[in-house]
Amino acid sequence: MAAVISFLVAPYGYESESVSIFLASIIFMGLIGAIVFSVILDKTKKFYTIYNVLNIACLILCSLFYLTLREDFYIPIAIHLACFGFFLVSILPVGYSFAVDLTHPISESMTTGFVMTFATIWGSFFSYLSAYILDIELKDQE
């Protein structure tokens, strides 16, 4: 995540200290969001609805991020990324609870293990693919 945020904000003059603050705001608000949405989920048991709300909020906030990305716009960017983190980090506990609910007879640990394994494989694949594409792009620019 740090590499992505750094890659996006570096052309606008933000250095590693700013990126650290941006990531801290994402994590801090993400933890608060995870607690809030977990409590809501425990009370309502509306897994699908809450999961969709989180995904739509992340999509909207991610799309709007490019409107706030400017030079000398430090505080609005930090606030925007904090709001993004509130919904983004909350996807994890809600997604795990939703997966456990969908696979009810199977134990929670088995379901969570499968989801985490698949997510790791998927993330590794896209990390290598992104690095490969970026490497090709950098070679073409030379």
The first five atom37 places (N, CA, C, CB, O) and aatype in JSON, in Angstrom:
{
  "aatype": [12, 0, 0, 19, 9, 15, 13, 10, 19, 0, 14, 18, 7, 18, 6, 15, 6, 15, 19, 15, 9, 13, 10, 0, 15, 9, 9, 13, 12, 7, 10, 9, 7, 0, 9, 19, 13, 15, 19, 9, 10, 3, 11, 16, 11, 11, 13, 18, 16, 9, 18, 2, 19, 10, 2, 9, 0, 4, 10, 9, 10, 4, 15, 10, 13, 18, 10, 16, 10, 1, 6, 3, 13, 18, 9, 14, 9, 0, 9, 8, 10, 0, 4, 13, 7, 13, 13, 10, 19, 15, 9, 10, 14, 19, 7, 18, 15, 13, 0, 19, 3, 10, 16, 8, 14, 9, 15, 6, 15, 12, 16, 16, 7, 13, 19, 12, 16, 13, 0, 16, 9, 17, 7, 15, 13, 13, 15, 18, 10, 15, 0, 18, 9, 10, 3, 9, 6, 10, 11, 3, 5, 6],
  "atom_mask": [
    [1, 1, 1, 1, 1],
    [1, 1, 1, 1, 1],
    [1, 1, 1, 1, 1],
    [1, 1, 1, 1, 1],
    [1, 1, 1, 1, 1],
    [1, 1, 1, 1, 1],
    [1, 1, 1, 1, 1],
    [1, 1, 1, 1, 1],
    [1, 1, 1, 1, 1],
    [1, 1, 1, 1, 1],
    [1, 1, 1, 1, 1],
    [1, 1, 1, 1, 1],
    [1, 1, 1, 0, 1],
    [1, 1, 1, 1, 1],
    [1, 1, 1, 1, 1],
    [1, 1, 1, 1, 1],
    [1, 1, 1, 1, 1],
    [1, 1, 1, 1, 1],
    [1, 1, 1, 1, 1],
    [1, 1, 1, 1, 1],
    [1, 1, 1, 1, 1],
    [1, 1, 1, 1, 1],
    [1, 1, 1, 1, 1],
    [1, 1, 1, 1, 1],
    [1, 1, 1, 1, 1],
    [1, 1, 1, 1, 1],
    [1, 1, 1, 1, 1],
    [1, 1, 1, 1, 1],
    [1, 1, 1, 1, 1],
    [1, 1, 1, 0, 1],
    [1, 1, 1, 1, 1],
    [1, 1, 1, 1, 1],
    [1, 1, 1, 0, 1],
    [1, 1, 1, 1, 1],
    [1, 1, 1, 1, 1],
    [1, 1, 1, 1, 1],
    [1, 1, 1, 1, 1],
    [1, 1, 1, 1, 1],
    [1, 1, 1, 1, 1],
    [1, 1, 1, 1, 1],
    [1, 1, 1, 1, 1],
    [1, 1, 1, 1, 1],
    [1, 1, 1, 1, 1],
    [1, 1, 1, 1, 1],
    [1, 1, 1, 1, 1],
    [1, 1, 1, 1, 1],
    [1, 1, 1, 1, 1],
    [1, 1, 1, 1, 1],
    [1, 1, 1, 1, 1],
    [1, 1, 1, 1, 1],
    [1, 1, 1, 1, 1],
    [1, 1, 1, 1, 1],
    [1, 1, 1, 1, 1],
    [1, 1, 1, 1, 1],
    [1, 1, 1, 1, 1],
    [1, 1, 1, 1, 1],
    [1, 1, 1, 1, 1],
    [1, 1, 1, 1, 1],
    [1, 1, 1, 1, 1],
    [1, 1, 1, 1, 1],
    [1, 1, 1, 1, 1],
    [1, 1, 1, 1, 1],
    [1, 1, 1, 1, 1],
    [1, 1, 1, 1, 1],
    [1, 1, 1, 1, 1],
    [1, 1, 1, 1, 1],
    [1, 1, 1, 1, 1],
    [1, 1, 1, 1, 1],
    [1, 1, 1, 1, 1],
    [1, 1, 1, 1, 1],
    [1, 1, 1, 1, 1],
    [1, 1, 1, 1, 1],
    [1, 1, 1, 1, 1],
    [1, 1, 1, 1, 1],
    [1, 1, 1, 1, 1],
    [1, 1, 1, 1, 1],
    [1, 1, 1, 1, 1],
    [1, 1, 1, 1, 1],
    [1, 1, 1, 1, 1],
    [1, 1, 1, 1, 1],
    [1, 1, 1, 1, 1],
    [1, 1, 1, 1, 1],
    [1, 1, 1, 1, 1],
    [1, 1, 1, 1, 1],
    [1, 1, 1, 0, 1],
    [1, 1, 1, 1, 1],
    [1, 1, 1, 1, 1],
    [1, 1, 1, 1, 1],
    [1, 1, 1, 1, 1],
    [1, 1, 1, 1, 1],
    [1, 1, 1, 1, 1],
    [1, 1, 1, 1, 1],
    [1, 1, 1, 1, 1],
    [1, 1, 1, 1, 1],
    [1, 1, 1, 0, 1],
    [1, 1, 1, 1, 1],
    [1, 1, 1, 1, 1],
    [1, 1, 1, 1, 1],
    [1, 1, 1, 1, 1],
    [1, 1, 1, 1, 1],
    [1, 1, 1, 1, 1],
    [1, 1, 1, 1, 1],
    [1, 1, 1, 1, 1],
    [1, 1, 1, 1, 1],
    [1, 1, 1, 1, 1],
    [1, 1, 1, 1, 1],
    [1, 1, 1, 1, 1],
    [1, 1, 1, 1, 1],
    [1, 1, 1, 1, 1],
    [1, 1, 1, 1, 1],
    [1, 1, 1, 1, 1],
    [1, 1, 1, 1, 1],
    [1, 1, 1, 0, 1],
    [1, 1, 1, 1, 1],
    [1, 1, 1, 1, 1],
    [1, 1, 1, 1, 1],
    [1, 1, 1, 1, 1],
    [1, 1, 1, 1, 1],
    [1, 1, 1, 1, 1],
    [1, 1, 1, 1, 1],
    [1, 1, 1, 1, 1],
    [1, 1, 1, 1, 1],
    [1, 1, 1, 0, 1],
    [1, 1, 1, 1, 1],
    [1, 1, 1, 1, 1],
    [1, 1, 1, 1, 1],
    [1, 1, 1, 1, 1],
    [1, 1, 1, 1, 1],
    [1, 1, 1, 1, 1],
    [1, 1, 1, 1, 1],
    [1, 1, 1, 1, 1],
    [1, 1, 1, 1, 1],
    [1, 1, 1, 1, 1],
    [1, 1, 1, 1, 1],
    [1, 1, 1, 1, 1],
    [1, 1, 1, 1, 1],
    [1, 1, 1, 1, 1],
    [1, 1, 1, 1, 1],
    [1, 1, 1, 1, 1],
    [1, 1, 1, 1, 1],
    [1, 1, 1, 1, 1],
    [1, 1, 1, 1, 1]
  ],
  "atom_positions": [
    [[0.82, -1.19, 0.0], [0.0, 0.0, 0.0], [0.87, 1.26, 0.0], [-0.94, 0.0, 1.21], [0.56, 2.24, -0.67]],
    [[1.95, 1.21, 0.76], [2.84, 2.37, 0.83], [3.43, 2.67, -0.54], [3.97, 2.13, 1.85], [3.56, 3.83, -0.92]],
    [[3.79, 1.63, -1.27], [4.38, 1.84, -2.6], [3.38, 2.47, -3.55], [4.88, 0.51, -3.17], [3.74, 3.33, -4.36]],
    [[2.14, 2.06, -3.47], [1.11, 2.6, -4.36], [0.84, 4.07, -4.03], [-0.19, 1.79, -4.25], [0.81, 4.91, -4.93]],
    [[0.64, 4.37, -2.75], [0.39, 5.75, -2.35], [1.59, 6.63, -2.71], [0.08, 5.83, -0.83], [1.42, 7.73, -3.22]],
    [[2.79, 6.14, -2.43], [4.0, 6.89, -2.76], [4.11, 7.15, -4.25], [5.24, 6.14, -2.27], [4.47, 8.24, -4.67]],
    [[3.79, 6.15, -5.04], [3.83, 6.28, -6.5], [2.84, 7.32, -6.99], [3.55, 4.92, -7.16], [3.12, 8.06, -7.94]],
    [[1.67, 7.39, -6.35], [0.63, 8.32, -6.78], [0.92, 9.76, -6.38], [-0.7, 7.9, -6.23], [0.65, 10.68, -7.14]],
    [[1.45, 9.96, -5.18], [1.62, 11.32, -4.67], [3.0, 11.92, -4.94], [1.36, 11.34, -3.2], [3.17, 13.13, -4.8]],
    [[3.98, 11.12, -5.31], [5.34, 11.62, -5.55], [5.39, 12.7, -6.64], [6.25, 10.47, -5.93], [6.12, 13.67, -6.47]],
    [[4.67, 12.57, -7.75], [4.74, 13.63, -8.77], [4.2, 14.98, -8.28], [3.96, 13.2, -9.99], [4.46, 16.01, -8.91]],
    [[3.46, 14.99, -7.19], [2.89, 16.23, -6.67], [3.73, 16.81, -5.53], [1.47, 15.98, -6.19], [3.29, 17.74, -4.86]],
    [[4.92, 16.28, -5.33], [5.84, 16.84, -4.36], [5.75, 16.3, -2.96], [0.0, 0.0, 0.0], [6.37, 16.85, -2.05]],
    [[5.0, 15.25, -2.74], [4.88, 14.67, -1.41], [5.97, 13.62, -1.22], [3.47, 14.04, -1.2], [6.18, 12.75, -2.07]],
    [[6.66, 13.71, -0.1], [7.78, 12.8, 0.16], [7.37, 11.72, 1.16], [8.99, 13.58, 0.7], [6.19, 11.61, 1.51]],
    [[8.33, 10.95, 1.6], [8.05, 9.77, 2.43], [7.39, 10.14, 3.76], [9.33, 9.0, 2.69], [6.6, 9.35, 4.28]],
    [[7.69, 11.3, 4.33], [7.04, 11.7, 5.58], [5.54, 11.89, 5.38], [7.67, 13.0, 6.13], [4.74, 11.48, 6.21]],
    [[5.19, 12.51, 4.27], [3.77, 12.7, 3.97], [3.07, 11.38, 3.71], [3.61, 13.62, 2.75], [1.95, 11.16, 4.17]],
    [[3.74, 10.5, 2.99], [3.17, 9.18, 2.71], [2.94, 8.42, 4.02], [4.1, 8.37, 1.78], [1.93, 7.73, 4.17]],
    [[3.87, 8.55, 4.96], [3.71, 7.89, 6.27], [2.48, 8.4, 7.0], [4.95, 8.1, 7.13], [1.74, 7.62, 7.59]],
    [[2.26, 9.71, 6.98], [1.07, 10.29, 7.62], [-0.19, 9.82, 6.9], [1.15, 11.84, 7.61], [-1.19, 9.49, 7.54]],
    [[-0.15, 9.79, 5.58], [-1.32, 9.33, 4.82], [-1.66, 7.88, 5.2], [-1.06, 9.43, 3.3], [-2.82, 7.56, 5.42]],
    [[-0.65, 7.02, 5.27], [-0.89, 5.62, 5.61], [-1.34, 5.45, 7.05], [0.37, 4.8, 5.37], [-2.17, 4.59, 7.35]],
    [[-0.8, 6.26, 7.96], [-1.25, 6.2, 9.35], [-2.72, 6.59, 9.46], [-0.4, 7.13, 10.24], [-3.46, 5.99, 10.23]],
    [[-3.15, 7.58, 8.68], [-4.56, 7.97, 8.71], [-5.45, 6.86, 8.15], [-4.78, 9.27, 7.91], [-6.55, 6.63, 8.65]],
    [[-4.97, 6.18, 7.1], [-5.72, 5.05, 6.55], [-5.88, 3.95, 7.6], [-5.02, 4.49, 5.29], [-6.98, 3.43, 7.8]],
    [[-4.79, 3.6, 8.26], [-4.83, 2.51, 9.23], [-5.66, 2.87, 10.44], [-3.42, 2.13, 9.66], [-6.48, 2.07, 10.9]],
    [[-5.46, 4.08, 10.98], [-6.2, 4.48, 12.18], [-7.7, 4.51, 11.93], [-5.73, 5.86, 12.66], [-8.47, 3.94, 12.69]],
    [[-8.11, 5.18, 10.86], [-9.54, 5.24, 10.57], [-10.07, 3.88, 10.12], [-9.82, 6.29, 9.49], [-11.25, 3.57, 10.34]],
    [[-9.22, 3.08, 9.51], [-9.63, 1.73, 9.13], [-9.96, 0.87, 10.33], [0.0, 0.0, 0.0], [-10.92, 0.1, 10.3]],
    [[-9.17, 0.99, 11.38], [-9.46, 0.24, 12.61], [-10.77, 0.69, 13.23], [-8.32, 0.39, 13.62], [-11.56, -0.13, 13.71]],
    [[-11.0, 1.98, 13.23], [-12.28, 2.49, 13.76], [-13.43, 1.99, 12.9], [-12.28, 4.05, 13.8], [-14.46, 1.57, 13.42]],
    [[-13.27, 2.05, 11.59], [-14.31, 1.55, 10.68], [-14.58, 0.07, 10.85], [0.0, 0.0, 0.0], [-15.72, -0.37, 10.79]],
    [[-13.52, -0.71, 11.07], [-13.69, -2.15, 11.27], [-14.51, -2.42, 12.53], [-12.33, -2.85, 11.37], [-15.36, -3.31, 12.54]],
    [[-14.26, -1.65, 13.57], [-15.03, -1.82, 14.81], [-16.48, -1.42, 14.59], [-14.42, -0.99, 15.95], [-17.4, -2.14, 14.99]],
    [[-16.69, -0.28, 13.94], [-18.05, 0.22, 13.71], [-18.85, -0.77, 12.86], [-18.02, 1.6, 13.03], [-19.97, -1.13, 13.21]],
    [[-18.28, -1.2, 11.75], [-19.02, -2.1, 10.87], [-19.18, -3.5, 11.45], [-18.33, -2.18, 9.52], [-20.15, -4.19, 11.15]],
    [[-18.24, -3.92, 12.28], [-18.4, -5.22, 12.94], [-19.56, -5.19, 13.93], [-17.11, -5.61, 13.67], [-20.32, -6.15, 14.04]],
    [[-19.7, -4.09, 14.65], [-20.83, -3.94, 15.58], [-22.15, -3.91, 14.81], [-20.68, -2.65, 16.44], [-23.11, -4.57, 15.19]],
    [[-22.18, -3.14, 13.72], [-23.39, -3.07, 12.9], [-23.72, -4.45, 12.33], [-23.22, -2.05, 11.75], [-24.88, -4.85, 12.3]],
    [[-22.71, -5.16, 11.89], [-22.91, -6.49, 11.32], [-23.44, -7.47, 12.36], [-21.61, -7.02, 10.73], [-24.32, -8.27, 12.06]],
    [[-22.91, -7.41, 13.58], [-23.39, -8.3, 14.64], [-24.85, -8.02, 14.99], [-22.53, -8.15, 15.89], [-25.59, -8.95, 15.34]],
    [[-25.26, -6.77, 14.91], [-26.64, -6.42, 15.25], [-27.63, -6.72, 14.13], [-26.73, -4.96, 15.62], [-28.75, -7.16, 14.4]],
    [[-27.23, -6.49, 12.89], [-28.18, -6.62, 11.78], [-28.08, -7.95, 11.03], [-27.98, -5.5, 10.81], [-29.07, -8.42, 10.48]],
    [[-26.89, -8.56, 11.0], [-26.64, -9.79, 10.24], [-26.92, -9.63, 8.74], [-27.5, -10.93, 10.79], [-27.27, -10.59, 8.06]],
    [[-26.76, -8.4, 8.23], [-26.96, -8.14, 6.8], [-25.61, -8.09, 6.12], [-27.74, -6.81, 6.58], [-25.11, -7.02, 5.76]],
    [[-25.02, -9.26, 5.95], [-23.67, -9.37, 5.42], [-23.55, -8.8, 4.01], [-23.24, -10.82, 5.42], [-22.68, -7.98, 3.74]],
    [[-24.43, -9.22, 3.14], [-24.37, -8.84, 1.74], [-24.54, -7.34, 1.56], [-25.43, -9.58, 0.94], [-23.81, -6.71, 0.8]],
    [[-25.51, -6.77, 2.25], [-25.79, -5.33, 2.14], [-24.61, -4.5, 2.62], [-27.04, -4.96, 2.93], [-24.19, -3.56, 1.95]],
    [[-24.07, -4.84, 3.78], [-22.95, -4.09, 4.33], [-21.72, -4.25, 3.45], [-22.65, -4.54, 5.77], [-20.98, -3.29, 3.23]],
    [[-21.48, -5.44, 2.96], [-20.34, -5.68, 2.08], [-20.45, -4.85, 0.8], [-20.23, -7.17, 1.73], [-19.46, -4.28, 0.34]],
    [[-21.64, -4.77, 0.23], [-21.85, -3.96, -0.97], [-21.69, -2.47, -0.68], [-23.23, -4.22, -1.54], [-21.12, -1.74, -1.5]],
    [[-22.18, -2.0, 0.45], [-22.01, -0.6, 0.84], [-20.53, -0.26, 0.94], [-22.73, -0.31, 2.17], [-20.09, 0.79, 0.46]],
    [[-19.76, -1.13, 1.57], [-18.33, -0.9, 1.71], [-17.63, -0.86, 0.36], [-17.7, -1.98, 2.59], [-16.78, 0.0, 0.12]],
    [[-17.97, -1.79, -0.52], [-17.35, -1.82, -1.85], [-17.7, -0.6, -2.68], [-17.77, -3.07, -2.58], [-16.83, -0.05, -3.36]],
    [[-18.94, -0.17, -2.64], [-19.35, 1.02, -3.4], [-18.68, 2.27, -2.83], [-20.9, 1.17, -3.37], [-18.24, 3.13, -3.58]],
    [[-18.61, 2.36, -1.51], [-17.94, 3.52, -0.88], [-16.47, 3.55, -1.27], [-18.09, 3.46, 0.66], [-15.93, 4.62, -1.56]],
    [[-15.81, 2.41, -1.29], [-14.4, 2.36, -1.69], [-14.23, 2.74, -3.15], [-13.82, 0.97, -1.45], [-13.28, 3.45, -3.5]],
    [[-15.12, 2.29, -3.99], [-15.05, 2.62, -5.41], [-15.21, 4.13, -5.62], [-16.13, 1.86, -6.19], [-14.45, 4.74, -6.38]],
    [[-16.18, 4.72, -4.95], [-16.42, 6.16, -5.09], [-15.24, 6.96, -4.54], [-17.71, 6.56, -4.36], [-14.76, 7.88, -5.2]],
    [[-14.77, 6.6, -3.35], [-13.67, 7.36, -2.75], [-12.37, 7.19, -3.53], [-13.47, 6.92, -1.3], [-11.58, 8.13, -3.64]],
    [[-12.15, 6.01, -4.06], [-10.95, 5.78, -4.87], [-11.02, 6.61, -6.15], [-10.79, 4.28, -5.2], [-10.01, 7.16, -6.58]],
    [[-12.18, 6.68, -6.75], [-12.35, 7.48, -7.97], [-12.18, 8.97, -7.69], [-13.71, 7.21, -8.59], [-11.58, 9.69, -8.49]],
    [[-12.72, 9.43, -6.58], [-12.63, 10.85, -6.23], [-11.25, 11.26, -5.74], [-13.66, 11.18, -5.18], [-10.95, 12.45, -5.64]],
    [[-10.41, 10.28, -5.43], [-9.07, 10.59, -4.94], [-8.28, 11.43, -5.94], [-8.31, 9.3, -4.62], [-7.49, 12.29, -5.56]],
    [[-8.5, 11.17, -7.2], [-7.76, 11.89, -8.23], [-8.17, 13.36, -8.32], [-7.95, 11.22, -9.57], [-7.43, 14.17, -8.87]],
    [[-9.34, 13.71, -7.79], [-9.75, 15.11, -7.76], [-9.06, 15.87, -6.63], [-11.26, 15.21, -7.6], [-8.86, 17.08, -6.74]],
    [[-8.71, 15.19, -5.56], [-8.05, 15.85, -4.44], [-6.53, 15.8, -4.55], [-8.48, 15.23, -3.14], [-5.83, 16.41, -3.74]],
    [[-6.02, 15.11, -5.51], [-4.58, 14.93, -5.65], [-3.95, 16.13, -6.36], [-4.26, 13.63, -6.41], [-3.94, 16.21, -7.59]],
    [[-3.42, 17.06, -5.54], [-2.77, 18.26, -6.06], [-1.6, 18.63, -5.16], [-3.77, 19.44, -6.16], [-1.46, 18.11, -4.06]],
    [[-0.77, 19.53, -5.65], [0.32, 20.05, -4.84], [-0.26, 20.94, -3.74], [1.34, 20.83, -5.71], [-1.28, 21.6, -3.93]],
    [[0.39, 20.96, -2.6], [0.0, 21.8, -1.46], [-1.46, 21.59, -1.06], [0.23, 23.26, -1.79], [-2.16, 22.55, -0.73]],
    [[-1.91, 20.38, -1.08], [-3.28, 20.01, -0.71], [-3.21, 18.91, 0.34], [-4.1, 19.54, -1.96], [-3.99, 17.95, 0.31]],
    [[-2.29, 19.04, 1.26], [-1.91, 18.0, 2.21], [-3.07, 17.54, 3.09], [-0.78, 18.48, 3.08], [-3.37, 16.35, 3.15]],
    [[-3.73, 18.46, 3.77], [-4.79, 18.09, 4.73], [-5.99, 17.47, 4.02], [-5.24, 19.33, 5.52], [-6.49, 16.44, 4.5]],
    [[-6.49, 18.03, 2.92], [-7.6, 17.35, 2.23], [-7.24, 15.94, 1.75], [-8.05, 18.18, 1.05], [-8.08, 15.04, 1.78]],
    [[-6.0, 15.74, 1.3], [-5.6, 14.4, 0.87], [-5.58, 13.45, 2.06], [-4.2, 14.43, 0.2], [-6.04, 12.31, 1.95]],
    [[-5.06, 13.91, 3.2], [-5.02, 13.06, 4.4], [-6.43, 12.73, 4.87], [-4.24, 13.76, 5.54], [-6.7, 11.59, 5.25]],
    [[-7.33, 13.69, 4.84], [-8.73, 13.44, 5.24], [-9.39, 12.48, 4.27], [-9.53, 14.77, 5.31], [-10.1, 11.57, 4.69]],
    [[-9.16, 12.69, 2.99], [-9.75, 11.8, 1.98], [-9.26, 10.36, 2.15], [-9.42, 12.3, 0.56], [-10.05, 9.42, 2.1]],
    [[-7.96, 10.19, 2.36], [-7.43, 8.85, 2.54], [-7.88, 8.23, 3.86], [-5.91, 8.88, 2.49], [-8.02, 7.01, 3.96]],
    [[-8.12, 9.06, 4.88], [-8.66, 8.54, 6.14], [-10.07, 8.0, 5.92], [-8.67, 9.65, 7.22], [-10.42, 6.93, 6.43]],
    [[-10.88, 8.73, 5.17], [-12.24, 8.25, 4.85], [-12.17, 6.97, 4.02], [-13.04, 9.33, 4.09], [-12.95, 6.04, 4.23]],
    [[-11.24, 6.94, 3.08], [-11.05, 5.74, 2.26], [-10.66, 4.56, 3.13], [-9.98, 5.99, 1.17], [-11.17, 3.45, 2.96]],
    [[-9.75, 4.78, 4.07], [-9.32, 3.72, 4.99], [-10.45, 3.23, 5.87], [0.0, 0.0, 0.0], [-10.52, 2.04, 6.18]],
    [[-11.35, 4.14, 6.27], [-12.5, 3.77, 7.1], [-13.31, 2.66, 6.44], [-13.4, 4.99, 7.35], [-13.76, 1.74, 7.11]],
    [[-13.49, 2.74, 5.14], [-14.27, 1.74, 4.42], [-13.4, 0.58, 3.92], [-14.98, 2.38, 3.25], [-13.84, -0.56, 3.92]],
    [[-12.17, 0.88, 3.49], [-11.31, -0.14, 2.9], [-10.91, -1.21, 3.91], [-10.07, 0.49, 2.31], [-11.05, -2.4, 3.63]],
    [[-10.42, -0.81, 5.05], [-9.98, -1.79, 6.05], [-11.17, -2.56, 6.62], [-9.2, -1.08, 7.19], [-11.02, -3.7, 7.05]],
    [[-12.34, -1.94, 6.63], [-13.55, -2.6, 7.14], [-14.0, -3.76, 6.28], [-14.66, -1.6, 7.27], [-14.76, -4.62, 6.73]],
    [[-13.56, -3.78, 5.03], [-13.94, -4.88, 4.14], [-13.42, -6.22, 4.67], [-13.39, -4.63, 2.72], [-14.08, -7.24, 4.5]],
    [[-12.26, -6.21, 5.31], [-11.67, -7.48, 5.77], [-12.54, -8.21, 6.79], [-10.31, -7.23, 6.37], [-12.93, -9.35, 6.53]],
    [[-12.88, -7.61, 7.94], [-13.7, -8.38, 8.89], [-15.1, -8.69, 8.36], [-13.82, -7.62, 10.19], [-15.65, -9.76, 8.64]],
    [[-15.66, -7.76, 7.6], [-16.99, -8.01, 7.04], [-16.92, -9.13, 6.01], [-17.56, -6.72, 6.39], [-17.8, -10.0, 5.97]],
    [[-15.89, -9.12, 5.18], [-15.72, -10.18, 4.18], [-15.5, -11.54, 4.8], [0.0, 0.0, 0.0], [-16.07, -12.54, 4.35]],
    [[-14.68, -11.6, 5.85], [-14.46, -12.87, 6.54], [-15.75, -13.38, 7.19], [-13.36, -12.73, 7.6], [-16.07, -14.57, 7.12]],
    [[-16.49, -12.48, 7.82], [-17.76, -12.88, 8.44], [-18.76, -13.36, 7.39], [-18.37, -11.71, 9.25], [-19.48, -14.33, 7.6]],
    [[-18.78, -12.67, 6.25], [-19.67, -13.05, 5.16], [-19.3, -14.43, 4.62], [-19.63, -12.01, 4.04], [-20.17, -15.25, 4.37]],
    [[-17.99, -14.68, 4.44], [-17.54, -15.99, 3.95], [-17.88, -17.09, 4.94], [-16.02, -15.97, 3.7], [-18.29, -18.18, 4.53]],
    [[-17.73, -16.82, 6.23], [-18.08, -17.82, 7.25], [-19.57, -18.1, 7.22], [-17.65, -17.33, 8.66], [-19.99, -19.25, 7.37]],
    [[-20.38, -17.06, 7.04], [-21.82, -17.24, 6.99], [-22.24, -18.04, 5.75], [-22.52, -15.89, 7.0], [-23.15, -18.87, 5.83]],
    [[-21.58, -17.8, 4.62], [-21.92, -18.52, 3.39], [-21.56, -20.0, 3.46], [-21.23, -17.88, 2.21], [-22.23, -20.83, 2.85]],
    [[-20.51, -20.32, 4.19], [-20.05, -21.71, 4.28], [-20.35, -22.27, 5.66], [-18.53, -21.8, 3.99], [-19.49, -22.9, 6.28]],
    [[-21.54, -22.05, 6.14], [-21.91, -22.31, 7.53], [-21.51, -23.67, 8.12], [-23.35, -22.19, 7.64], [-20.93, -23.68, 9.2]],
    [[-21.76, -24.77, 7.51], [-21.39, -26.0, 8.2], [-19.87, -26.17, 8.39], [-21.93, -27.19, 7.45], [-19.43, -26.89, 9.29]],
    [[-19.09, -25.52, 7.54], [-17.63, -25.62, 7.65], [-17.17, -24.7, 8.77], [-16.92, -25.25, 6.31], [-17.76, -23.64, 8.99]],
    [[-16.13, -25.09, 9.47], [-15.66, -24.3, 10.61], [-15.13, -22.93, 10.16], [-14.56, -25.06, 11.36], [-14.71, -22.75, 9.02]],
    [[-15.17, -21.98, 11.1], [-14.71, -20.62, 10.8], [-13.23, -20.59, 10.42], [-14.94, -19.71, 12.0], [-12.84, -19.89, 9.49]],
    [[-12.43, -21.36, 11.12], [-10.99, -21.33, 10.85], [-10.68, -21.89, 9.46], [-10.23, -22.12, 11.91], [-9.78, -21.39, 8.79]],
    [[-11.4, -22.9, 9.04], [-11.18, -23.47, 7.71], [-11.57, -22.46, 6.63], [-11.99, -24.77, 7.55], [-10.83, -22.27, 5.66]],
    [[-12.72, -21.83, 6.78], [-13.17, -20.85, 5.8], [-12.21, -19.67, 5.73], [-14.58, -20.37, 6.15], [-11.82, -19.26, 4.64]],
    [[-11.84, -19.13, 6.88], [-10.92, -17.99, 6.91], [-9.57, -18.36, 6.32], [-10.75, -17.49, 8.34], [-8.96, -17.55, 5.61]],
    [[-9.1, -19.56, 6.59], [-7.83, -20.01, 6.02], [-7.87, -20.09, 4.52], [0.0, 0.0, 0.0], [-6.93, -19.68, 3.85]],
    [[-8.97, -20.62, 3.96], [-9.11, -20.69, 2.51], [-9.17, -19.3, 1.89], [-10.37, -21.49, 2.12], [-8.54, -19.04, 0.87]],
    [[-9.92, -18.4, 2.51], [-10.03, -17.05, 1.99], [-8.68, -16.34, 2.03], [-11.08, -16.25, 2.79], [-8.31, -15.67, 1.06]],
    [[-7.95, -16.48, 3.12], [-6.65, -15.82, 3.23], [-5.64, -16.42, 2.25], [-6.11, -15.95, 4.67], [-4.84, -15.69, 1.66]],
    [[-5.68, -17.73, 2.07], [-4.77, -18.38, 1.11], [-5.05, -17.9, -0.3], [-4.9, -19.91, 1.19], [-4.12, -17.55, -1.04]],
    [[-6.31, -17.89, -0.69], [-6.68, -17.43, -2.03], [-6.31, -15.97, -2.22], [-8.17, -17.64, -2.27], [-5.81, -15.6, -3.29]],
    [[-6.54, -15.13, -1.21], [-6.19, -13.7, -1.3], [-4.69, -13.51, -1.44], [-6.71, -12.95, -0.07], [-4.25, -12.63, -2.19]],
    [[-3.9, -14.3, -0.75], [-2.45, -14.21, -0.86], [-1.96, -14.61, -2.24], [-1.78, -15.08, 0.2], [-1.1, -13.94, -2.82]],
    [[-2.5, -15.68, -2.77], [-2.13, -16.13, -4.12], [-2.53, -15.08, -5.15], [-2.79, -17.5, -4.45], [-1.75, -14.74, -6.04]],
    [[-3.74, -14.58, -5.03], [-4.26, -13.58, -5.96], [-3.42, -12.3, -5.89], [-5.74, -13.27, -5.65], [-3.05, -11.74, -6.92]],
    [[-3.12, -11.83, -4.67], [-2.31, -10.63, -4.49], [-0.9, -10.8, -5.01], [0.0, 0.0, 0.0], [-0.34, -9.87, -5.6]],
    [[-0.31, -11.97, -4.79], [1.04, -12.23, -5.29], [1.07, -12.22, -6.81], [1.56, -13.57, -4.77], [1.98, -11.66, -7.41]],
    [[0.08, -12.83, -7.42], [0.0, -12.85, -8.87], [-0.06, -11.44, -9.43], [-1.23, -13.65, -9.32], [0.68, -11.11, -10.36]],
    [[-0.92, -10.6, -8.87], [-1.04, -9.24, -9.38], [0.16, -8.37, -9.03], [-2.3, -8.61, -8.83], [0.47, -7.43, -9.76]],
    [[0.84, -8.67, -7.94], [2.07, -7.94, -7.62], [3.14, -8.22, -8.67], [2.59, -8.32, -6.23], [3.78, -7.29, -9.17]],
    [[3.32, -9.48, -9.01], [4.29, -9.84, -10.03], [3.88, -9.31, -11.41], [4.47, -11.34, -10.09], [4.73, -8.85, -12.17]],
    [[2.6, -9.37, -11.71], [2.12, -8.86, -12.99], [2.34, -7.35, -13.08], [0.62, -9.2, -13.17], [2.78, -6.86, -14.12]],
    [[2.05, -6.62, -12.01], [2.25, -5.17, -12.01], [3.71, -4.83, -12.15], [1.69, -4.56, -10.73], [4.06, -3.92, -12.9]],
    [[4.57, -5.54, -11.45], [6.01, -5.29, -11.55], [6.5, -5.56, -12.96], [6.79, -6.16, -10.54], [7.34, -4.82, -13.49]],
    [[6.0, -6.6, -13.58], [6.38, -6.94, -14.95], [5.94, -5.85, -15.92], [5.76, -8.3, -15.37], [6.71, -5.43, -16.78]],
    [[4.7, -5.4, -15.79], [4.18, -4.35, -16.67], [4.95, -3.05, -16.46], [2.68, -4.13, -16.42], [5.28, -2.36, -17.43]],
    [[5.24, -2.72, -15.22], [5.99, -1.5, -14.93], [7.4, -1.59, -15.5], [6.05, -1.25, -13.42], [7.93, -0.61, -16.02]],
    [[8.01, -2.76, -15.4], [9.35, -2.96, -15.95], [9.34, -2.78, -17.47], [9.88, -4.36, -15.59], [10.25, -2.16, -18.03]],
    [[8.34, -3.32, -18.13], [8.21, -3.16, -19.58], [8.02, -1.68, -19.92], [7.02, -4.0, -20.13], [8.62, -1.17, -20.86]],
    [[7.18, -1.0, -19.16], [6.92, 0.42, -19.41], [8.18, 1.26, -19.24], [5.83, 0.92, -18.47], [8.43, 2.17, -20.03]],
    [[8.97, 0.96, -18.21], [10.2, 1.7, -17.98], [11.23, 1.44, -19.08], [10.79, 1.34, -16.63], [11.97, 2.35, -19.46]],
    [[11.27, 0.22, -19.59], [12.2, -0.1, -20.69], [11.78, 0.61, -21.96], [12.26, -1.62, -20.94], [12.64, 1.04, -22.74]],
    [[10.47, 0.75, -22.2], [10.0, 1.45, -23.38], [10.31, 2.94, -23.33], [8.5, 1.23, -23.55], [10.5, 3.57, -24.37]],
    [[10.36, 3.51, -22.14], [10.65, 4.94, -21.99], [12.12, 5.24, -22.23], [10.23, 5.42, -20.62], [12.47, 6.38, -22.56]],
    [[12.98, 4.27, -22.06], [14.42, 4.48, -22.26], [14.78, 4.48, -23.68], [15.23, 3.45, -21.56], [15.95, 4.64, -24.03]]
  ]
}
